[in-house]
Structures are given as C-alpha cells and as structure tokens.
Amino acid sequence: MKVLAILGSPIRKRNSETLSKKVIESIENHISTDESIEVDFVSVQNLKVSPCVACDRCTRIKGCVFQDDMTHLYKAFNDSDIILFSSPLYFNSVSAQAKAIIDRCQAIFSSKYALKDPMIDRNRKRIGLFISTAGVDMKDDPELFKGTLPVMDLFFRAINTEYLGNLFVGNVDRVKVVDNPEALASAEEWGRILTNKYSLR
Ligand SMILES: Cc1cc2nc3c(=O)[nH]c(=O)nc-3n(C[C@H](O)[C@H](O)[C@H](O)COP(=O)(O)O)c2cc1C
C-alpha cells in the first residue's frame, strides 16, 4: 500500500499535520500483516511549487513547463493508493501553498481532455481523504469548511481519486488537536475506513 500525505500547512507539527499522522498511524494499525506500507510525507514547507501561470503549454505538450517539486507529486499521485491532503482553512479555503499544488493539476487535466494522453493511470484505484482545521468553532458555523468542498472535489477528480470524505476540526486556535480526544478518535476512525476500503478494492 502506498500512501501519499500532503501536509498543506506552512508550519510543521501543527494541527492538520497531527491529524494526518494520526490517520496514518491508524492505517498502520489496521493494515493486514501480509501487506507492506510505504508512506510519502510531503510538506509544503519544503516544496518549491510555482503557481500555474496559464501558459496553456500543457494543452499542446504533455506535462508542465515548470520543472519543480510538482514533478515528484505528479508521479506520486499516479503511484499512490491512498492520498491524504491536509490544509488549514485560510479565508474559507485551502492554504495558498496547497492551492498552488491543486492548480498545477491543470497539466493532468489537459493531458486527459486536450491531449487524450493521460499523465495519470485512470485504471488504478485510488482513494482520498481531505483533512482541514480551522480557528472558528464548527458549533458557531456548521458550514465552516463549505468553501473547500468544490475545490477538493475537482482536485480529486483531476487525479482520478475517489474522494471518500473529510476530516474537519474547528476551534483549533483554542483547543489544539493534540488536546482534543474526539478529533483524534475521528482520525483513528478514518484510518480504519480507508484501510477497509483499500482492502475491498
Ligand atoms: C492566513 C490565515 C487565514 C485564516 N483563515 C481562517 C478562516 O477563514 N477561518 C477560520 O476558521 N480560521 C482561519 N484561520 C485559522 C487557521 O485555520 C487555523 O489556525 C489553522 O487551522 C491551523 O492549522 P495548522 O495548525 O495545521 O497550521 C486562518 C489563519 C491564517 C494564518
């Protein structure tokens, strides 16, 4: 099993990373003993990803004009079974660093629909989870994460990954995820769900 975890917070070891790591720990605990697991953690803090400049080259030539850390991610999207994409909620959306990665998937989109020569193997089964944390309490705004949903839906469709669901935790500026047993239990549960779904593929 290959797991790709994209950590979309510009700061390491914070709430969205804690949740991602908890989900992975749970996958490791639930995976069958004859299965091996390879985890690729990619933090936006260490990545160089230029924002898409809409040059349109990808509609004529397969791939992106920029040679940066997306080269690794394009391959990792293709090769992964489980994709965990995490981001803090910034102005009701994902972080700018996370959005740069998403926009650069335009090259994958073009390879499928303009060039009809997909960069991504459309027959491989991949499953995805979106993890996000926010300062506002979901009790005060139950639709807090609403703005991220169509973005993530299109992203997971671009990379031919079944978008299984979301792990959303609010109020993290007051109660950190590490001090929130309910949030950690949800992460644990998502690890179980993803492992089950993977084993049924
Ligand atoms: C630029 C910026 C924008 C933010 N926008 C929102 C927001 O729209 N809604 C919200 O609830 N919290 C917002 N926050 C708070 C963050 O979502 C919260 O601190 C974050 O989930 C922490 O994630 P991390 O610990 O993984 O970095 C914002 C924080 C920053 C720095």
The ligand as an ORCA input file, in Angstrom:
! r2SCAN-3c Opt
* xyz 0 1
  C      -3.967     33.460      6.689
  C      -4.899     32.788      7.647
  C      -6.239     32.720      7.342
  C      -7.125     32.065      8.192
  N      -8.434     31.997      7.845
  C      -9.294     31.338      8.642
  C     -10.659     31.219      8.274
  O     -11.106     31.706      7.244
  N     -11.494     30.569      9.127
  C     -11.047     30.000     10.276
  O     -11.836     29.397     10.993
  N      -9.738     30.065     10.646
  C      -8.859     30.711      9.852
  N      -7.525     30.773     10.187
  C      -7.036     29.986     11.356
  C      -6.473     28.664     10.853
  O      -7.414     27.942     10.066
  C      -6.036     27.744     11.983
  O      -5.103     28.391     12.797
  C      -5.436     26.526     11.293
  O      -6.407     25.572     11.130
  C      -4.231     25.980     11.899
  O      -3.816     24.881     11.101
  P      -2.361     24.277     11.378
  O      -2.244     24.243     12.850
  O      -2.364     22.922     10.769
  O      -1.368     25.186     10.724
  C      -6.641     31.454      9.380
  C      -5.266     31.549      9.706
  C      -4.409     32.201      8.850
  C      -2.943     32.260      9.209
*
